[in-house]
Amino acid sequence: MHAVARAYVSWALSHPARFKLVFGRWAGAAPELRSAAEAVRGEWLRVVTEAQRAGCLPAGDPARLAALVQATAHGAADLAYAGHLSEGSAVRTLPGHLVDELLDCLEEAAGGTGNAESGIGPAGGGSDGSR
């Protein structure tokens, strides 16, 4: 889970125009953008469902939990891009740290410690400021 969340944040910060395009407000029908956004949501759902099955995340509606994790990663990336989330900001943290903290809390609530081997649980550090 941590690796997927960090990859999402990293991609968003490395490709801000694409990130804003795919997840921004669309004027008119945009089937390619809708398809891209739905594919990302589908991947979040898959990873969350797998993590729940492995006992790394609490039981419950996987779609809602996937939305919570994606919204946190998305918001953290957006705030970091805008300069409101950095080690020098009032919050004094990086986007990866916030996402890791949420996942740590969810893993603790599930009674698990993650599964780094499968990419579901905690893993090593990332350039986005995560462990």
C-alpha positions in Angstrom: 0.0 0.0 0.0 2.7 2.4 1.0 4.6 1.9 -2.3 1.4 2.4 -4.4 0.6 5.6 -2.5 4.1 6.9 -2.8 4.1 6.2 -6.5 0.9 8.1 -6.9 2.3 11.1 -5.1 5.6 10.9 -7.0 3.8 10.7 -10.4 1.6 13.6 -9.5 4.5 15.8 -8.5 6.6 14.8 -11.5 3.7 15.3 -14.0 1.6 18.1 -12.5 0.0 19.1 -15.8 -1.2 15.5 -16.5 -2.3 15.1 -12.9 -4.4 18.3 -13.1 -5.7 17.3 -16.5 -6.8 13.8 -15.5 -8.2 14.8 -12.1 -9.3 18.3 -12.8 -12.7 19.6 -13.8 -13.6 18.6 -17.3 -15.4 20.8 -19.7 -17.7 18.7 -21.9 -17.3 15.0 -22.5 -13.8 13.7 -22.1 -13.9 10.0 -22.5 -10.1 9.5 -22.4 -9.7 11.5 -19.2 -12.7 9.8 -17.6 -11.2 6.4 -18.6 -7.8 7.4 -17.1 -9.3 8.5 -13.8 -11.5 5.4 -13.6 -8.4 3.2 -14.2 -6.6 4.9 -11.3 -9.6 4.4 -9.1 -9.8 0.8 -10.1 -6.1 0.3 -9.2 -6.7 1.9 -5.8 -9.7 -0.4 -5.3 -7.7 -3.5 -6.3 -4.8 -2.6 -3.9 -7.0 -1.8 -1.0 -9.1 -5.0 -1.5 -5.8 -7.0 -1.6 -4.6 -5.3 1.6 -7.9 -5.9 3.4 -7.7 -9.6 2.5 -4.1 -9.7 3.8 -5.2 -8.2 7.1 -3.2 -5.0 6.5 -6.2 -2.7 6.3 -9.4 -2.7 8.3 -12.5 -4.5 7.0 -15.2 -2.4 5.5 -16.3 -1.1 2.2 -13.1 -1.3 0.0 -14.4 1.4 -2.4 -14.8 3.9 0.5 -11.4 3.1 1.9 -9.8 3.3 -1.5 -11.4 6.7 -1.9 -10.1 7.8 1.5 -6.5 6.8 0.7 -6.6 8.2 -2.8 -8.1 11.5 -1.5 -5.3 11.8 1.1 -2.5 11.0 -1.5 -4.2 13.4 -4.0 -4.6 16.2 -1.6 -1.1 15.8 -0.2 0.3 15.9 -3.7 -1.8 18.9 -4.7 -0.8 20.8 -1.5 2.9 20.0 -2.1 2.8 21.1 -5.7 1.2 24.4 -4.6 4.0 24.9 -2.0 1.8 24.5 1.0 3.2 21.2 2.1 6.9 20.9 2.6 9.5 20.6 5.3 9.7 24.4 5.2 5.9 25.0 5.4 3.9 25.5 8.5 3.0 21.8 8.5 6.7 20.9 8.2 6.1 17.6 6.4 6.3 16.1 3.0 3.3 14.5 1.2 4.7 11.0 1.5 4.9 11.4 5.3 1.2 12.2 5.5 0.1 9.3 3.3 2.4 7.0 5.3 0.9 8.2 8.6 -2.7 7.5 7.4 -1.7 4.0 6.2 0.1 3.3 9.5 -3.0 4.3 11.4 -5.2 2.1 9.2 -2.8 -0.8 9.5 -2.7 -0.4 13.3 -6.6 -0.4 13.3 -6.5 -3.6 11.3 -4.1 -5.2 13.8 -1.5 -5.7 11.0 1.9 -4.4 10.3 1.7 -4.5 6.5 3.4 -6.7 4.0 6.3 -5.0 2.3 7.1 -8.1 0.2 3.8 -7.7 -1.7 4.0 -3.9 -1.9 0.9 -3.6 0.4 2.6 -2.6 3.6 5.4 -0.3 4.7 8.5 -0.2 2.6 11.7 1.8 2.2 12.1 5.5 1.7 11.0 7.5 -1.3 11.9 10.8 -3.0 8.5 12.2 -2.0 9.6 12.4 1.6 8.1 9.1 2.6 10.1 6.5 4.6 
